[in-house]
Amino acid sequence: MDVMEKAIFYVDFCYEAGSDEYGCNVSGRYQFGLELTDEEYEELYQIWYDQNELNSWSTEWDGHEPLYQKINGAAVYALDKYLEQENPVYRNPSDVLWELSQETKTAF
């Protein structure tokens, strides 16, 4: 049986205003965790390490499409569930934005 590692992500349907130095990000008001195999977790780390970022809008995912799809599917589901409870008028947003949480970056 594969050992699982948990990665935490921020997810939202809009950007938080960013500065020129740091760019856009999501607010962190909605989060979700995703259990990854050791191999997937290592792949996630390598993508983050190589690009110094990990998100759905500017990270290069070539060669890592299955991992991207796994994270994106979980992000869409999590955001829809949060919005269903907190703000149903915004359910099923056209843009689902997500990025690696500070907690997971620190764990790396």
MIFIMI-683688 format. One record per residue (C-alpha): residue in one letter; z, x, y. Coordinates in Angstrom, 1 decimal, decimal comma, padded with zeros to 4 digits. Last residue first. Layout:
<sites>
['a' [Z X Y]],
...
</sites>
This chain:
<sites>
['f' [001,8 008,5 021,0]],
['a' [004,9 006,5 021,3]],
['t' [004,7 006,7 025,1]],
['k' [001,2 005,4 025,1]],
['t' [002,5 002,6 022,9]],
['e' [005,2 001,5 025,3]],
['q' [002,8 001,9 028,3]],
['s' [000,7 -000,8 026,7]],
['l' [-002,9 -000,3 025,6]],
['e' [-005,3 -002,5 027,5]],
['w' [-006,7 -006,0 027,4]],
['l' [-009,1 -008,2 029,3]],
['v' [-010,3 -011,6 028,0]],
['d' [-013,1 -012,9 030,2]],
['s' [-014,5 -016,4 029,8]],
['p' [-011,1 -017,9 029,7]],
['n' [-010,4 -020,3 026,8]],
['r' [-007,3 -021,9 028,4]],
['y' [-006,9 -021,7 032,2]],
['v' [-005,9 -025,3 032,8]],
['p' [-003,4 -024,9 029,9]],
['n' [-001,0 -022,7 032,0]],
['e' [002,1 -021,7 030,1]],
['q' [002,0 -022,9 026,5]],
['e' [-001,8 -023,0 025,9]],
['l' [-002,2 -020,0 028,2]],
['y' [000,0 -017,9 025,9]],
['k' [-001,8 -019,1 022,8]],
['d' [-005,2 -018,5 024,3]],
['l' [-004,1 -015,0 025,3]],
['a' [-002,9 -014,2 021,8]],
['y' [-006,1 -015,4 020,1]],
['v' [-008,4 -013,5 022,5]],
['a' [-006,3 -010,4 022,2]],
['a' [-006,2 -010,5 018,4]],
['g' [-010,0 -010,8 018,2]],
['n' [-010,3 -008,0 020,7]],
['i' [-008,1 -005,7 018,7]],
['k' [-009,9 -006,2 015,4]],
['q' [-013,3 -006,1 017,1]],
['y' [-012,5 -002,8 018,8]],
['l' [-011,3 -001,4 015,5]],
['p' [-014,5 -002,4 013,7]],
['e' [-016,6 -001,1 016,6]],
['h' [-015,2 002,4 016,6]],
['g' [-018,5 004,4 016,4]],
['d' [-019,3 003,6 020,1]],
['w' [-016,1 002,2 021,7]],
['e' [-016,3 003,8 025,1]],
['t' [-013,3 002,6 027,2]],
['s' [-014,2 000,9 030,4]],
['w' [-013,6 -002,8 030,0]],
['s' [-011,6 -003,5 026,8]],
['n' [-008,9 -000,8 027,3]],
['l' [-007,8 002,6 026,2]],
['e' [-007,4 005,4 028,6]],
['n' [-007,3 009,2 028,7]],
['q' [-010,8 009,2 027,1]],
['d' [-010,2 011,6 024,2]],
['y' [-006,5 010,9 023,8]],
['w' [-007,0 007,1 023,9]],
['i' [-009,8 007,2 021,3]],
['q' [-007,8 009,6 019,2]],
['y' [-004,7 007,5 019,3]],
['l' [-006,6 004,4 018,2]],
['e' [-008,2 006,3 015,4]],
['e' [-004,7 007,5 014,3]],
['y' [-003,4 003,9 014,4]],
['e' [-006,4 002,8 012,4]],
['e' [-005,8 005,4 009,7]],
['d' [-002,1 004,7 009,6]],
['t' [-002,9 001,0 009,1]],
['l' [-002,6 -001,2 012,2]],
['e' [-000,2 -004,0 012,9]],
['l' [-001,0 -005,6 016,3]],
['g' [001,4 -006,5 019,0]],
['f' [000,7 -008,8 021,9]],
['q' [001,5 -008,8 025,6]],
['y' [001,2 -011,2 028,5]],
['r' [002,7 -010,4 031,9]],
['g' [001,4 -006,8 031,6]],
['s' [-000,6 -007,1 034,8]],
['v' [-004,0 -006,0 033,6]],
['n' [-005,5 -002,9 035,1]],
['c' [-007,8 -001,9 037,8]],
['g' [-008,3 001,5 039,3]],
['y' [-005,7 004,2 039,4]],
['e' [-006,8 006,4 042,3]],
['d' [-008,8 003,8 044,2]],
['s' [-005,8 001,4 043,9]],
['g' [-005,4 -001,5 041,6]],
['a' [-005,2 -005,3 042,0]],
['e' [-004,2 -006,8 038,8]],
['y' [-007,2 -007,8 036,8]],
['c' [-007,8 -011,2 035,4]],
['f' [-007,8 -013,1 032,0]],
['d' [-004,8 -011,2 030,6]],
['v' [-003,7 -008,9 027,7]],
['y' [-001,3 -006,0 027,5]],
['f' [-001,3 -004,2 024,2]],
['i' [001,4 -003,1 021,7]],
['a' [000,6 -001,0 018,7]],
['k' [002,5 -001,5 015,4]],
['e' [002,1 001,0 012,6]],
['m' [001,5 -000,1 009,0]],
['v' [001,9 002,0 005,9]],
['d' [-000,9 001,3 003,5]],
['m' [000,0 000,0 000,0]],
</sites>
